[in-house]
């Protein structure tokens, strides 16, 4: 195997390496033995014995995708974070905040897409009905202003940060 092939394999395996470190971190954080963790895995429907947990943690056995999903589920951690850098795992609050930022960004993008689609549909309709365009535009503007006021009252004005 050439150096290039070995290097690319290392990159591909980094998620698995991260997961093995994360299993031990999460297990120890909870004060669980390998037996307790295997019991939780079995209860969640993922066949696992204490020896397998130990071998995975000590890199004597590879973890498969179903098992990674099971560990993430048992620990209550999103799979993407479970296979992410273990250094961030020790900062649980940071991971929660990162997840929140990503989820909120995703939801915001979906909402913006839906808003553009709705506006495009209204504009197409109004192009065929120009006699109501002015009244419709006023209604939309007023409704959006009302919603903005509600949001500002609930969350405060948007920051420019």
N, C-alpha and C positions, 0 to 999 in steps of 0.2 A: 504494500500500500504506500503510495507516495505521500509526501508531506501535505500536499493540497487536499488529497482525499481524507487524510486523518483530520485536518483542520476543519473541513466541512462537516465531518461526522460529529466532531466536538460541538459545533454550533447546533446541529440537529438534536443532540442529546442533552443540551443544556436544560431544556424543560424537564427532562427526566431527572437529571442531577438535582435541579432545584426542588423537585417534588420529594426526592428522598430526604433531603435536608429538612424540608418543610414538615414531613411526617413526624420526624423526631422532635422538632421544635414544638409543633402543636400538641403532640402526645405528652411531652414533658411539661409544657405550660399548664396542661390540665391535671398533671399528677397521675396520669394513667400508665399502667404497665402495658407491655405488648399484649398480654392476655386481655386486658380491659379493652384495648383498641380493637383487637380481633373480634371480641364479643360485639362491640358496637358495629363493626363492619358486617358481621353476620346478621345482626338484627336489622340492618339496613338493606339486606338482601345481597351482600357482596361476600362470597365465600372467602374466608381468610382465617388462617390459624396463627397463633403467636409466633411460631417459628418463621413463617413467611414475612410477618411484620419486621422481625429482627433482621432477616436476610435482606429485605428491601432497604431498611435504614442503613445497613452496613455495606450496601452495594454488592451483595453476594447474589442478588436476584434482581432481575429487571422488573419494573412495574408496568403493567399493561394499561391501556386507556380506560377500560372498565374499572379497574382498581383505582386509578387516579380519580375518576369521577366519584367512586365510592368514598375515598378518603376526603375529597373536597366536600362531599355532602355531609359526612359524619362530623367534620370540623366546622361546617357552616361557612365555608369559604368558597367564593366563586372559583371555578376551575382555572380561569385565566390568571388569577392571583396565586392560586395553589402552585402553578408551575412557573410563576414569576420569580424574580430574585429573592432569595431567602432573607437578605439584609432588610428588605422592606417588610417582611413578615413579622419581624420582631417589633415593628412599629405598627401595631394593629390599627390604631386610630388613623395613621397616615393611609393605610390601605383602605379603610372605610371612606375616608375623604376622597381618595383617588377614584374609588368606585363611584361615589356620588357625583363627582365632576364628570366622569365619562358618561354615566347614565343620564345626567341632566343635559349634557351637551347633545347626546343622541336624541333625547326627547325634544329638545329645542329645535334641532335640525328637522325632525319629523314634523313638528308643529309648523315650522316656517314653510316647509314644503306643502303641507296641507293648506296653509293660508294663501300661498301663491296660487295653488290650484283652484281654491274657492274664488279668489279674486279674478283669475283668468276666466272662470266659468261665468261669473257675474258680468265681466267686461264683454264677453262674447254675446251674452244675452242682451245686454244694453246696446250693443252695436246694432242689433236687430230691432230694438225698441228705444230709439233715441228720445222719444217724447217723455220717458220717465227717468232718463239718466241723471238729471240734476237732483231730483227728489231722492233717488236711490243713493247717489253719492253723499248727500247730506245725511241720510239715515245711517250709512256705513260709518261716516266720520263721527257722528254723534255716538253711535254704539261703541266704536273703538275708544273714543275719549272717555266714555263712562267706564269701560273695562280698565283702562289705564289708571283712572282715579281709584278704582277698587284695588287694583294691584299695588299702587303706591300706598294706599291706606294700610294694606295688610303687610307689605314687605318693605315699604320705604322706597324712595326714588332709586332708580338704577344708578350705580356708581360708574365712573369713567375709568376705573382702575383696570 
